[in-house]
Amino acid sequence: MSQSFDRLVAADPARLRIGGAFAAGRAAAMALVLALATLVGAAPARAATPAESFVQTSIEKGLGILGNKKISDTQRKTEFREFLIGLTDIRRTALFTLGAARRSANPTDVDAFVDAFRDYAIAIYETRLSAYSGQSLKVTGSTERAPGDFVVTTLLVDPSGDTAEKQPIQVDFRVDQDNGKFVVLDASVVGVWLAIEERDQFTAFLAQHDNAVPALTKHLKELTKKLESGAPSGQASSH
């Protein structure tokens, strides 16, 4: 703004004659702009949408379960499993990650894959969310992609984080509403959607194993055991 005033002065030398009066006017204008900005910043925050409230409440509950040191590891795993099964539509997500192979696979093999994927997904979410236990979730907004289909954007914030390693992490949730009930279909951590990533990995694995769904099911069970034991999973490699 000061540059604009300076250009006006340069364009009209007569303005120089009003000296202090012009400077006072510029200061008053600047003060008015700052006052308006303060009023805008003080405007009431918008109310959270139902999808945003669902994510805020649900993820805080999950983080609370994982961060509860008053219960045994076995109880914590049981509670988190029940929580995640109620939060997500795991069968729908599992069929998505199986890709085109689900159309030609034996229904019995598909059901076995879904069961294995359920255990694998729970282990994945437990492992990844455990890294953020003790942090707080801040919903920053949402987008309705289609009726009942939402992407809720959030930040995971470490209350004591003041270093580069502890900066807020963006986590987005794909949320579906069906008959008034919300479920989580996928999650994105710093831009990487987990279900999409898994589908790509599963497709690569199947391409290396004659499109055999039972082979993928067996591989998922092995990965789940590694995750539950704390060993690196290596994810669904094509080997």
C-alpha positions, 0 to 999 in steps of 0.5 A: 500500500505504501508503494501505491501512495508513493507513486501518487505523490511522484505523479503529482508534486503538488501533493508534497505541499500538504506534507504532514497532512498527507502522511497522517491520511496515509497512516489513518488509511493503514490503521483502517485496513488493519482494523478491518483485518482484525475484525475479519480474523475475529469472525466466529469459526464456522460450524463443523459439518457432520462428516467433519465431526464424525472424523474428529470424534472417531480418530480421537477415540482411536488415538485414545485407545492406542495411547491408553497405557492403563490396559494390557497390550492384548486388551488394547489390540482387541479394543482397537480392532473392534473400533476399526471394524465399526469405523470402516467398511473393510470389505468394500475397501478390500474388494477395491484393493483386489482390483480387476482380479475380484471379477475372475476369482472364485468367490470362496477365494475372494472371501478368504482374501477379505478376511486376510485383508481385514487383519492386515488393514487393522495391523497397518492402521494400528502400526501407523496410528500408534506412531501418532498416539499422544497427538491431537487431531485438528479438522481443517475442512472437507469437500463433498465430492459427490452426494454422501462422498466426502474428503475430510482434511485434518492435521495431526499436531504434537502438542510439544512439537517445535522441531522439524520432525514434529511439525503437523502432519496432514492426514485426509479421510475418505468418508462415505455416508450411507443411510445416515451412517458414516464410514471411513473408506480410505486415509491419506498420509501426506498425500498418499492414499493407503487403499490406492497404494495397496491396490497398486502393490496387490496388482503388481504381486498378482501379475507376478503370481499368475493372478492367483488370489490365494497366493496374495491371501497367503502373502497378506497373512505373512505381512500381518504376522510381521506387522504384529511382531513389530518387524518391517512388513516390506508391504506387498512386494511383487517377489 
